Amino acid sequence: MGRRAFLKAAGAYAGLAALAPSLPGLIAWGGSGRVRLHRGYGDLRPAGPELALPEGFGYMKLGVEGSPMSDGAPTPRAHDGMAAFGMPDGTIRLVRNHEDKDLPGVAAVLGDPRLAYDRSAGGGTTTIELRIGADGRPELIRDFVSLGGTTVNCAGGPTPWGSWLSCEEITWGSVKGFSLPHGYIFEVPAAADGPVQAVPLPEMGRFWHEAVAVDPLTGIVYETEDYNRRCGFYRLVPRTPGRLVDGGALEMLAISGQPQADLRQGQRVGEWLPVEWVPIDDPDPADAERNPSTVFLEGDENGGARFTRLEGCWHADGSIYFHSTNGGEAHAGQVWRYIPEQEGLALVFESPGREVLDSPDNLTVSPRGGLLMCEDATGTSHMRGLTPAGEIFDFARNIMNRREFAGATFSPDGRVLFANIQGDLDSFGPGNPGMSFAIWGPWEDGAL
């Protein structure tokens, strides 16, 4: 795909990521307790047995774990990252990850085994096709398996050319009994009507992937890593924008003039940090299963910056927003903003305590200009909003169990928010089912 064709495709599928209002005012105080709170949409109250939402908002469930899908398969467990795509016929496709952590021989491979990457792995993605009715409520058309033979599919991200990048958050392989090595990214076209051939993208790195975000102007893919307390922020500069199978150069973010800068604590909100990128010469190391930090250590040796548990990642307003789940003085979470055109990084929010923001994971940007953050909390999980002025508020609360929120994404017209409650990650959990939700209401009354 040439640059002109790439930009044309990117424009066709850009959706909310490119159309979201400007967020230049996103700034907040953190670490000192001087956080600005916002009323948001008002107090939360039970809107059903699963979710507490503001007055005027409603929801419906989609794709509950174990329920039969249109292709006859049961809906898999462990709902996680997800994105919404507008289709030419006016329908919406949701492509959803399943972070199944079962070891080989426990969970059956999803979809057609002939198209699976590794028949011993039970994770992958499902696709939900729906339309939004005249009353603003979604109507399910069909759902089906769209990727199989992968494992621990945690998050990922949408591309401007209409596909979902599904990320494996593990580097398991033969030591764990799998037939093939894992720790890769896989691409799933949103328009696929069934399982796709699962093809790993090794030049995007073999490490504990979390999420990705694509710059629609360049096709560069930004990647977060979630491995304990030493992680990097990476980018793939593709050989051919829009064709990730052609590979490219993997690089790790570094702070100019500060080799091996430690950004996990001691950072000032709003301080501008000029960045550069250091090379990763071996993105697919053979020893990644035994040492999941192999890629990180190469980047670290070259001067790359150190983060802790990088998770959600989203492109909007010419910026890449991403979370450090346990970063900051309170270890309760940081929100970072990288601006590619200016080659700079800034901390835009740091949680002073878990009562304000507890372990932010997946994130998305609303069409009205705010960030929506999914918590992977130590207690009760919330979805919390951050206004363009840097004020934080509660939008939703999980009143069903203590599982995390994940996969928040808005419909292309902004009328419906889709999100997941993850559920248990393997067959030996206590019985919390994963499920998806469609949420609608008076969005115009607030910052989302």
Buried (B, 14 or more C-beta within 10 A) or exposed (E): BEEEEBBEBBEEBBBBBBEBBEBEEBBBBBBEEEBEEBEBBBEBEEBBEBBBBBEEBBBBBBBBBEEEBEBEBEBBBBBBBBBBBBBEEEBBBBBBBBBBBBBBEEBBBBBBEEBBBBBBBBBBBBBBBBEBEEEBBBEBEEBBBBBBBBBBBBBBBBBBBBBBBBBBBBBBBEEBEBBBBBBBBBBBBBEBEEBBEBEBBBBBBBBBBBBBBBBBBBBBBBBBBBBEEBBBBBBBBBEBBBBBEEBBBBBBBBBEEBBBBBBBBEBEBBEEBEBBBBBBEBBBBEEBBEEBBBBBBBBBEBBBBBBBBBBBBBBBBBBBBBBBBBBBBBBBBBBBBBBBEEBBBBBBBBBBBBEBBBBBBBBBBBBBBBBBBBBBBEEEBBBBBBBBBBBBBBBBBBBBBEBBBBBBBBBBEBBBBBBBBBBBBBEEBEEBBBBBBBBBBEBEBBBB
